[in-house]
Amino acid sequence: MMKIIFTVLAVFLIFLPAKAQIENIKLAGDSTVTIDYAYAGILAGSYFSQDSLNFGKSVNVRLGFQGTYRPTKWLSIVAREMYQTDDQKKVLSSSLFWARFKLKSVTLETGMLPTLATESRPLSVSADGQFEAWTENNIPGTSLGAKIKYNFQKSYIGAGVFQRNKEPEYHLRFSSPHFKASLYYSEFDHRFGSTATLITKRLYNIATFNAGKNFGNYAVFKLDRRRQIDYYLDAGYGFEEKKIIRAETGLLKNFSGRYLKGLFGLGYCYETKTINGIFFVHI
């Protein structure tokens, strides 16, 4: 399977357009269909134990696509596919398909789709999705359900009902360019949760709270915007464990070329007591 994935990556590179990000591809002869995203990435990590000379590694490869069919101005059909595999033969995949109805300032979406809280997580068919932090991963994922939004300027408020473990899960959300917040409640475990995101020119910060389970915070601060050097901290506290269950910090050097983007990273992970080296490349 890994050979097939690498072959597909090679095909991506051969037919890659001049820009690195593949988005909004219009199909010749059919203006109703758009390939919103086409993504491929390789993420590799090396881990050096603080307490011994042990060395570990991991590699995962992800492919993803999202397309939209717009038969009318008020109706869109959206499909998203993502597949990831790693050197341990662990597979992660998702398949979404939903309808979007838009009438003036109101948008209704239903099907197998991202919940309102899931919209705070990075898009799965993107580099941020493959590089998703522990804190972001604690936000509820996609599910069967429906959501409605009222859009104003570049913001919206929304409400939704989704299915989680065969029980209802209720969501509320506010989203603007610089601040986003969601509240959710699951009938399955009778627990509340929330997430809040702050985005400025230099700072990306997201905090998550799951009652009785955990609290997390992930921050990325741009130390040098010209050299594309960032500082990151991903931390979490477990209420059941009554201790810190996640703490990783370090530096990221981003790069962007004509065909490829990615980063080098160096960090320290508290829970594993390891120094981590990261190399990430994507198109």
N, C-alpha and C positions, 0 to 999 in steps of 0.2 A: 504493500500500500504506500509506503514512504516513497518508493521509486516512482509510482504513478503521480504522487503529489509533486515531487520535484520536476517531473516531466511537464506537468501543467504549469508550474512556475516558470520553466524555461520558455514555454509558449507565450506566457504573459509578457516576458521580457522581449521576445522577438517582435511581437505586435504592439508593444507599448507606444502610446503617443508621446509627443514631446514633453508633456507635463507629467509629473509623478503621480498625482492623485487622479484616479479614474472615476469620474462622476458624471452624471447627467448625459449619458450617451444616447443620442437620438438615432433611431433606426431609419435608414434611407427607405423612402416609399411608404412609411407608416408612422405618422405623427402622433398616433394615440399611444404608442409604447415607448417607454424610456427606461434604460438601465440606469437606475439611480446610483448604484455603487457596484464596483467590481474590485475585489480586494484579495491580496495574497501576501503572506508574511511568514518569516522564520524568526523565532525567538529562541536564543540559546543562553544558558546560564551555567556558570562554574561556581562551585561552593568549596571554600577552604575552611576546615574546622579550626576553631580557636584553640581547642583543647588537645588536638592531636594533628598529625600530618595527613589526615584523611582528606581525600579529594572526591567531589561528586560533580555530576553534570546533568543537564537536562536540555532537551531540544523539542520544540513543538512547531508544527506547521499548520497554518490556517488558510482556508479559502472561503470566500463569501461573495454573495451576489444579492442585490435587491432590484426588483423591477416593478414598474407601475404601468397599468393599462388604464387609460382614461377614455371610456367610450362616450361620455358626455361631460359637460362642464361641472356637473354636480356629483358625479360618481367616479370613483377610482377603485381599482382592484390592485392590492399590493401583495407581493410575494417576496419572502426573504429566506435564503438558504445559507447555512454556515456549517462547515465541516472542519474539525481539527483533530490531528493525531500527533502522538509524540513517540519518543524512542522507547517507551515502555509499552507501546501498543495500546495506550489508553485513548479512547475516542470520545470526543465531545462534539455534539451536533445539535442543530435546531432547524426547524422548518416552520415558517409562519405564513399565514394566508388570511387576509382580512379585507373587508370592504370599508371604504371611506365615503361618507356622504357630506357634502359641504353646501350650505345655503347661507349666503351672506356672511354673517359673523359667527355662525354656529357650525361646528363640525361634529359628526357622529361617526364613530368607528366601531365595528363589531367583527368578531371572528377569533382566530388564534393570533394574538397580537401582544405587543408590549403593554403592560399595565401602566397606569399613570406614574407610579413610583419607579417602574423600570426605566422610564424616560430620563431619570437621573443617572442611570448607568450608561457607560459608553456604548455606542452602537456596536453590535457584535461583528458587523462586517466592516470594521475599521481597525486601524492600528491601536487606538485607545482601548478598543474592546479586547484585543488579544493581550494587551499590556495591563489589563484591568487589575486594580489594587484590591487587597483583602477587604478594605472598608466598603468599596463599591460592590463587591461580590455579595455582601450581606443584605443588599436591597432585593426585595422580591423580584423574581424573573417573570418571563412572559407567561401568559395563561389564556384560557378561553374566557371571553367575556365581552363587555361593551363599555365605551367611555364617550362622554360628551364634553365638548369644550366651547367656551365663549371666548372669541378672539377679539382683542382690542389693541390697536397700535402693534407693537412687537411682543405683546404679552398675551396670556390667556389664563382663565380659571377653568377647572374641570372637575368632573365627578365620574366615578365608574364602579361597576360591579363585575367581579371576576370569580373564577372557580379555582380553589386551591385545595387539593386533597379531597375533592368532591364536596367541599363546603364553600359558602360564599365568602368573598373577601372584598371589603369596601375601601375605596380610595377617594381622596380629595387632593387637589393640586393647584398651586399657583406657580406660574413660570414667567420670568422676564429675562431680558438679556444678561443682567448681572446677578439676579437672585432667583433661586428656585426652591420650592418646599413642597413636600408631600406628607400626608398622613394616611395611615391604613390600619384596618382592623380585620383580623381573620377569625371567622367562626370556628375554624378547625382547632386552634389552640387557645382561643379567647385572649389574644394578645394584641396590643397596640404597637405600632412602629411609626417612625418618622425619619425623614431625611431632609437636609438643608444644604444648599450649594451656594457659594459665593464666588463670583468670577470678576476679576479686575485685570488690568493690563499686566500686572506682575504676579498675581496670586490666583490659584485655583484651590479652593478648599471645600471639601464635602464631609459632612458629619452624618452618621446614622445611629439610630437608637431602636433596639428591639427589646421591649419590656421583658424582664426576667431572663434575657439571653445575653445580650452584649451591647456595647457602645463602641463606635469606631470613628476615627477621624483621619482623613487623608489630605495632605497639603502638598502642593507643588509651588515653589517660589522661584521666579526667574531672577537668578543672581546676576547674569550678564546676558542681556537680550541680544547684543550684537554677536557674541560668540556662542549663543544658544546653550548656555550652561544653567541648569536648574538644580535646586536643592529639593529633596522630597522627604516626607515623613509619613509613614503609614502605621497607625497605632490603634490598639483595641483592648478593651477590658471586658472580661467575662463575668457576668453576675453569678452564674452557677459555680464557676471555678473560684470566684472571689480573688482574681489576680489578673495581671496583664497577660493576655494571650496572643498579642500581636504587637511587635515593635520593630520596624525596619526603617533605616534612614540612610541617606547617601547622596551622591551627585550623579547627574545625568548630563551627558554631552550629546546634544541633538545634531543631526546633520541632514541636509537636504540637497540632492543633486537633480540633474535633469531627468533621470530615470528612477532613482531610488531614494528613499528616505529611511531614517532609522535613528539609532542612538547607541552610545556606549554608556555603561553604568557601573558604578562601584559603590557598594553599600555594606552595611552590617545588619544582621538579623539577630535580634535579642533571643527569641525563643529557640532558635537552632544553634546559637553561638557560632555563627559562620560569617566569613567575609565573602560577599557575593560579587561576582563579575558578570556583567550582562552585555550581550551583543544582540541587537534587534535590527532587522532590515525588512522593508516592506515596499510594496508598490501601490 
